[in-house]
Amino acid sequence: MNQRLAVAIEEVGSEERVAEHFGRCTKFNVCEYDDQNKIIKKEIYFNPLAGEHGGTCQLPGYVKQYNVGTIIAGGMGQKAVSNFLEFGINVITAPGLLYEDALNLFIAGKLSGYEVCAHGNEHDHHHN
């Protein structure tokens, strides 16, 4: 059965990186992959709240409509994490990674876990 993954993206020059903060991403890259972990479809959805300072707790509901099982972002607050988990969507934080690197690590099963954003704290992520 195919699975779907969303990655919160920010563009830094010509690079696409995992957005440092989920709510401030410019877009979501959504990938569909099959049982052999081969990517069979890529889609792009722009963040309707990009540039806004509030309302980011609504974004999990927005992302949910794309039927993803996992979201990857650089950092995420507790409310957003809780909303995703309530929707049955796994959360992975991977700050600073290039989009393609994060995608490849996830597909290889080497990217997992999340750290909730707390002001002044460093983000932590896990490479298996």
Residue frames as a rotation matrix with the C-alpha (Angstrom) as fourth column:
MET 1
0.578 0.816 0.000 0.00
0.816 -0.578 0.000 0.00
0.000 0.000 -1.000 0.00
ASN 2
-0.118 -0.623 0.773 1.34
0.567 -0.682 -0.463 3.40
0.816 0.383 0.434 -0.94
GLN 3
0.249 0.116 -0.961 2.18
0.915 -0.353 0.194 5.92
-0.317 -0.928 -0.194 1.77
ARG 4
0.459 -0.032 0.888 2.42
0.472 -0.838 -0.275 9.70
0.752 0.545 -0.370 1.71
LEU 5
-0.032 -0.624 -0.781 4.86
0.966 -0.221 0.137 12.06
-0.258 -0.750 0.609 3.40
ALA 6
0.829 0.217 0.515 4.81
0.354 -0.918 -0.182 15.86
0.433 0.333 -0.838 3.74
VAL 7
-0.156 -0.900 -0.407 7.95
0.987 -0.158 -0.030 17.96
-0.037 -0.406 0.913 4.25
ALA 8
0.840 0.359 -0.406 7.69
0.393 -0.920 0.001 21.59
-0.374 -0.160 -0.914 5.40
ILE 9
0.108 -0.796 0.596 9.99
0.988 0.021 -0.150 23.56
0.107 0.606 0.789 3.06
GLU 10
0.719 -0.025 -0.694 11.75
0.046 -0.995 0.084 26.90
-0.693 -0.092 -0.715 3.15
GLU 11
0.712 -0.479 0.514 13.77
0.627 0.104 -0.772 28.14
0.316 0.872 0.374 0.23
VAL 12
0.555 -0.673 -0.489 17.26
0.090 -0.537 0.839 29.42
-0.827 -0.510 -0.238 1.00
GLY 13
-0.423 -0.602 -0.678 18.61
-0.650 -0.320 0.690 30.84
-0.632 0.732 -0.256 -2.23
SER 14
-0.148 0.333 -0.931 18.24
-0.885 0.376 0.275 28.02
0.442 0.865 0.239 -4.74
GLU 15
-0.900 -0.248 -0.359 18.16
-0.077 0.900 -0.430 25.33
0.430 -0.359 -0.829 -2.03
GLU 16
0.296 0.952 0.080 15.08
-0.475 0.074 0.877 23.69
0.829 -0.298 0.474 -0.59
ARG 17
-0.824 -0.566 -0.038 15.59
-0.201 0.353 -0.914 22.97
0.530 -0.745 -0.405 3.11
VAL 18
-0.106 0.728 -0.677 13.43
0.851 0.419 0.317 21.48
0.515 -0.542 -0.664 5.83
ALA 19
0.248 0.283 0.926 11.81
-0.034 -0.953 0.300 24.60
0.968 -0.106 -0.227 7.30
GLU 20
-0.792 -0.611 0.004 13.35
0.021 -0.034 -0.999 25.61
0.611 -0.791 0.040 10.63
HIS 21
-0.772 0.622 0.133 9.87
-0.223 -0.070 -0.972 26.30
-0.595 -0.780 0.193 11.94
PHE 22
-0.631 0.569 0.528 6.87
0.713 0.694 0.103 24.40
-0.308 0.442 -0.843 10.63
GLY 23
0.306 0.904 -0.299 4.46
0.716 -0.426 -0.553 27.34
-0.627 -0.045 -0.777 10.74
ARG 24
0.325 -0.249 -0.913 6.75
-0.345 -0.929 0.130 29.63
-0.881 0.273 -0.388 8.75
CYS 25
-0.480 -0.499 0.722 7.42
0.452 0.565 0.691 27.28
-0.752 0.658 -0.046 5.84
THR 26
-0.593 0.241 -0.768 6.65
-0.652 -0.703 0.283 28.53
-0.472 0.669 0.575 2.34
LYS 27
0.142 0.626 -0.767 5.29
-0.895 0.413 0.172 25.24
0.424 0.661 0.619 1.05
PHE 28
0.164 -0.034 0.986 4.82
-0.554 0.824 0.121 21.54
-0.816 -0.566 0.116 1.68
ASN 29
-0.388 -0.285 -0.876 6.40
-0.867 0.435 0.243 18.97
0.312 0.854 -0.416 -0.61
VAL 30
0.306 0.576 0.758 4.22
-0.703 0.674 -0.228 15.87
-0.642 -0.463 0.611 -0.54
CYS 31
-0.543 -0.544 -0.640 5.65
-0.816 0.520 0.251 12.57
0.196 0.659 -0.726 -1.79
GLU 32
0.669 0.673 0.315 3.91
-0.701 0.712 -0.032 9.29
-0.246 -0.200 0.948 -2.37
TYR 33
-0.435 -0.857 -0.275 6.01
-0.891 0.453 -0.003 6.14
0.127 0.244 -0.961 -2.16
ASP 34
0.434 0.619 -0.654 5.28
-0.599 0.741 0.304 2.44
0.673 0.260 0.692 -2.67
ASP 35
0.989 0.052 0.135 6.05
-0.135 0.669 0.731 -0.73
-0.053 -0.741 0.669 -0.70
GLN 36
0.462 -0.883 0.086 9.60
0.867 0.429 -0.252 -0.78
0.185 0.190 0.964 -2.10
ASN 37
0.293 -0.255 -0.922 10.08
0.511 -0.773 0.376 2.83
-0.808 -0.582 -0.096 -0.90
LYS 38
-0.654 -0.406 0.638 10.19
0.754 -0.295 0.586 4.06
-0.050 0.865 0.499 -4.49
ILE 39
-0.464 0.480 -0.744 8.83
-0.030 -0.849 -0.528 7.59
-0.885 -0.223 0.409 -4.88
ILE 40
-0.479 0.374 0.794 6.02
0.847 0.435 0.306 7.46
-0.231 0.819 -0.525 -7.40
LYS 41
0.342 0.609 0.716 4.56
0.706 -0.669 0.232 10.96
0.620 0.427 -0.659 -7.11
LYS 42
-0.639 -0.469 -0.609 5.64
0.741 -0.587 -0.325 14.40
-0.205 -0.659 0.723 -5.88
GLU 43
0.321 0.789 0.524 3.25
0.761 -0.544 0.353 17.29
0.564 0.285 -0.775 -5.27
ILE 44
-0.836 -0.546 -0.061 3.71
0.491 -0.693 -0.527 20.85
0.245 -0.470 0.848 -4.00
TYR 45
0.364 0.931 0.015 1.20
0.778 -0.313 0.545 22.74
0.512 -0.186 -0.839 -1.85
PHE 46
-0.465 -0.548 0.696 1.86
0.139 -0.821 -0.554 26.31
0.874 -0.160 0.458 -0.78
ASN 47
-0.606 0.175 -0.776 1.39
0.794 0.079 -0.602 27.27
-0.044 -0.982 -0.186 2.86
PRO 48
0.149 0.748 0.646 -1.77
0.678 -0.553 0.484 29.44
0.720 0.366 -0.590 2.96
LEU 49
0.942 0.198 -0.271 -0.52
0.335 -0.543 0.770 31.03
0.005 -0.816 -0.578 6.21
ALA 50
0.037 -0.993 0.109 3.04
0.983 0.017 -0.182 31.79
0.179 0.114 0.977 5.05
GLY 51
-0.591 -0.379 0.712 4.15
0.308 -0.922 -0.235 35.11
0.746 0.080 0.661 6.53
GLU 52
0.451 0.803 0.389 1.41
-0.214 -0.326 0.921 35.08
0.866 -0.499 0.025 9.18
HIS 53
-0.597 -0.672 0.439 2.34
-0.577 -0.020 -0.817 35.18
0.557 -0.741 -0.375 12.84
GLY 54
-0.444 0.521 0.729 -0.77
-0.669 0.348 -0.657 33.41
-0.596 -0.779 0.194 14.09
GLY 55
0.472 0.831 -0.293 -3.01
-0.839 0.322 -0.439 30.59
-0.270 0.453 0.850 13.04
THR 56
-0.371 -0.693 -0.618 -0.29
-0.845 0.528 -0.085 28.00
0.385 0.491 -0.781 12.59
CYS 57
-0.702 0.175 0.690 -2.23
-0.357 0.752 -0.554 25.59
-0.616 -0.635 -0.466 14.81
GLN 58
0.449 0.880 -0.157 -4.65
-0.540 0.128 -0.832 25.37
-0.712 0.458 0.532 11.84
LEU 59
-0.052 -0.558 -0.828 -1.93
-0.998 0.056 0.026 23.99
0.032 0.828 -0.560 9.55
PRO 60
-0.830 -0.235 0.505 -2.16
-0.291 0.956 -0.035 20.36
-0.475 -0.176 -0.862 10.75
GLY 61
0.089 0.949 0.303 -5.76
0.131 0.290 -0.948 20.32
-0.987 0.124 -0.098 9.49
TYR 62
0.534 0.005 -0.845 -4.62
-0.748 -0.463 -0.475 21.80
-0.394 0.886 -0.244 6.18
VAL 63
-0.484 -0.818 -0.313 -1.87
-0.875 0.449 0.180 19.16
-0.007 0.361 -0.933 5.77
LYS 64
-0.506 0.343 0.791 -4.23
-0.204 0.844 -0.496 16.34
-0.838 -0.412 -0.358 6.83
GLN 65
0.515 0.813 -0.272 -6.32
-0.445 -0.017 -0.896 16.82
-0.733 0.582 0.352 3.67
TYR 66
0.208 -0.519 -0.829 -3.38
-0.954 0.080 -0.289 15.49
0.216 0.851 -0.478 1.61
ASN 67
0.934 0.347 -0.088 -3.65
-0.319 0.918 0.236 12.08
0.162 -0.192 0.968 3.32
VAL 68
0.018 -0.992 -0.127 -0.10
-0.511 0.100 -0.854 11.98
0.860 0.081 -0.505 4.63
GLY 69
0.716 0.160 -0.679 1.11
0.384 0.723 0.575 9.58
0.583 -0.672 0.456 7.31
THR 70
0.146 -0.767 -0.624 4.17
0.939 -0.091 0.331 11.61
-0.311 -0.635 0.707 8.31
ILE 71
0.933 -0.016 0.359 5.22
0.106 -0.943 -0.316 15.29
0.343 0.333 -0.878 8.45
ILE 72
0.080 -0.950 -0.303 8.86
0.997 0.076 0.026 16.37
-0.002 -0.304 0.953 8.56
ALA 73
0.817 0.092 0.569 9.72
0.131 -0.991 -0.029 19.88
0.561 0.098 -0.822 9.78
GLY 74
-0.234 -0.957 0.171 12.68
0.058 -0.190 -0.980 21.58
0.970 -0.220 0.100 11.41
GLY 75
-0.990 -0.015 -0.137 10.79
0.138 -0.067 -0.988 22.49
0.005 -0.998 0.068 14.55
MET 76
-0.256 0.965 0.052 7.23
0.105 -0.025 0.994 22.45
0.961 0.260 -0.095 15.78
GLY 77
-0.579 0.131 0.805 5.37
-0.759 -0.447 -0.473 23.66
0.298 -0.885 0.358 18.85
GLN 78
-0.928 0.178 0.328 3.50
-0.063 0.791 -0.609 21.34
-0.367 -0.586 -0.722 21.20
LYS 79
-0.041 0.991 -0.130 0.05
-0.418 -0.135 -0.898 22.34
-0.908 0.018 0.420 19.92
ALA 80
0.209 0.066 -0.976 0.93
-0.977 0.056 -0.205 21.51
0.042 0.996 0.076 16.31
VAL 81
-0.806 -0.531 -0.261 2.58
-0.504 0.847 -0.166 18.23
0.309 -0.002 -0.951 17.35
SER 82
-0.716 0.589 0.375 -0.51
-0.088 0.456 -0.886 17.29
-0.693 -0.667 -0.274 19.38
ASN 83
0.218 0.831 -0.512 -2.83
-0.700 -0.232 -0.675 18.17
-0.680 0.506 0.531 16.49
PHE 84
-0.134 -0.340 -0.931 -0.85
-0.918 0.396 -0.013 16.03
0.373 0.853 -0.365 14.04
LEU 85
-0.958 -0.286 0.026 -0.74
-0.271 0.867 -0.418 13.10
0.097 -0.407 -0.908 16.46
GLU 86
-0.363 0.909 0.206 -4.51
-0.280 0.105 -0.954 13.36
-0.889 -0.404 0.216 17.01
PHE 87
0.426 0.484 -0.764 -4.92
-0.853 -0.068 -0.518 13.10
-0.303 0.872 0.384 13.21
GLY 88
0.778 -0.169 0.605 -2.74
0.149 0.985 0.083 9.96
-0.611 0.025 0.792 13.21
ILE 89
0.824 -0.546 0.154 0.14
0.019 -0.245 -0.969 11.74
0.567 0.801 -0.192 11.45
ASN 90
0.495 -0.747 -0.443 3.66
0.856 0.333 0.396 10.96
-0.149 -0.575 0.804 12.66
VAL 91
0.973 -0.226 0.054 5.91
-0.221 -0.971 -0.092 13.95
0.073 0.078 -0.994 13.39
ILE 92
0.386 -0.922 -0.026 9.64
0.919 0.382 0.093 14.04
-0.076 -0.060 0.995 12.64
THR 93
0.932 -0.190 -0.309 11.85
-0.175 -0.982 0.076 17.06
-0.318 -0.016 -0.948 13.30
ALA 94
0.332 -0.837 0.436 14.99
0.896 0.424 0.132 17.43
-0.295 0.347 0.890 11.22
PRO 95
0.844 0.060 -0.533 16.22
0.026 -0.997 -0.071 21.03
-0.535 0.046 -0.843 11.35
GLY 96
0.207 -0.828 -0.520 18.72
-0.620 -0.523 0.585 22.24
-0.757 0.201 -0.622 8.78
LEU 97
-0.331 -0.353 0.875 18.58
0.342 0.820 0.460 19.29
-0.880 0.451 -0.151 6.41
LEU 98
-0.783 0.115 -0.611 18.31
-0.605 -0.369 0.705 19.74
-0.144 0.922 0.359 2.67
TYR 99
0.218 0.976 0.012 14.94
-0.920 0.209 -0.332 18.48
-0.327 0.062 0.943 1.40
GLU 100
0.449 -0.061 -0.892 16.45
-0.591 0.728 -0.348 15.67
0.670 0.683 0.290 -0.69
ASP 101
-0.666 -0.737 -0.112 18.66
-0.352 0.444 -0.824 14.55
0.657 -0.510 -0.555 2.22
ALA 102
-0.566 0.543 0.621 15.70
-0.717 0.047 -0.695 14.45
-0.406 -0.839 0.363 4.61
LEU 103
0.470 0.783 -0.407 13.63
-0.881 0.386 -0.274 12.55
-0.057 0.487 0.871 2.06
ASN 104
0.150 -0.508 -0.848 16.39
-0.454 0.727 -0.516 9.99
0.878 0.462 -0.122 1.42
LEU 105
-0.849 -0.455 0.268 17.08
-0.417 0.266 -0.869 9.48
0.324 -0.850 -0.415 5.14
PHE 106
-0.202 0.867 0.456 13.37
-0.850 0.076 -0.521 8.98
-0.486 -0.493 0.721 5.82
ILE 107
0.579 0.424 -0.697 12.91
-0.766 0.577 -0.285 6.52
0.281 0.699 0.658 2.95
ALA 108
-0.171 -0.759 -0.628 15.98
-0.294 0.648 -0.703 4.60
0.940 0.064 -0.334 4.20
GLY 109
0.647 0.517 -0.560 14.43
0.364 0.436 0.823 4.40
0.670 -0.737 0.094 7.69
LYS 110
-0.237 -0.878 -0.415 17.18
0.887 -0.021 -0.461 6.56
0.396 -0.478 0.784 9.21
LEU 111
-0.843 0.042 0.536 15.14
-0.160 -0.971 -0.175 9.59
0.513 -0.233 0.826 10.26
SER 112
0.037 0.871 -0.489 12.70
0.588 0.377 0.716 9.43
0.808 -0.314 -0.498 13.17
GLY 113
-0.144 -0.008 -0.989 11.56
0.983 -0.112 -0.142 11.18
-0.109 -0.994 0.024 16.32
TYR 114
0.244 0.249 0.937 10.68
0.408 -0.903 0.134 14.74
0.880 0.350 -0.322 17.18
GLU 115
-0.607 -0.383 -0.697 11.65
0.793 -0.355 -0.495 17.44
-0.058 -0.853 0.519 19.61
VAL 116
0.522 0.849 0.080 9.02
0.846 -0.527 0.075 20.02
0.106 0.028 -0.994 20.58
CYS 117
-0.171 -0.541 0.823 10.10
0.401 -0.801 -0.444 23.63
0.900 0.254 0.354 20.07
ALA 118
0.624 0.249 -0.741 10.78
0.771 -0.352 0.531 25.53
-0.129 -0.902 -0.412 23.25
HIS 119
0.880 -0.266 0.394 12.10
-0.076 -0.897 -0.436 29.08
0.469 0.354 -0.809 23.07
GLY 120
0.423 -0.820 0.387 15.84
-0.905 -0.401 0.140 29.15
0.040 -0.409 -0.911 23.58
ASN 121
0.284 -0.310 0.907 16.31
-0.282 0.877 0.388 25.38
-0.916 -0.366 0.162 23.34
GLU 122
-0.625 -0.541 -0.563 18.19
-0.729 0.146 0.669 23.56
-0.280 0.829 -0.485 20.62
HIS 123
0.587 0.752 -0.300 16.30
-0.809 0.539 -0.235 21.19
-0.015 0.380 0.925 18.36
ASP 124
-0.498 -0.693 0.521 17.32
-0.619 0.705 0.346 17.57
-0.607 -0.150 -0.780 18.47
HIS 125
0.585 0.644 -0.492 16.67
-0.811 0.472 -0.347 14.87
0.009 0.602 0.798 15.92
HIS 126
0.202 -0.423 0.883 17.68
-0.393 0.791 0.469 11.28
-0.897 -0.442 -0.006 15.60
HIS 127
0.179 -0.216 -0.960 19.58
-0.919 0.311 -0.241 9.44
0.350 0.926 -0.143 12.90
ASN 128
0.827 0.166 0.537 19.35
-0.393 0.854 0.341 5.69
-0.402 -0.493 0.772 13.38
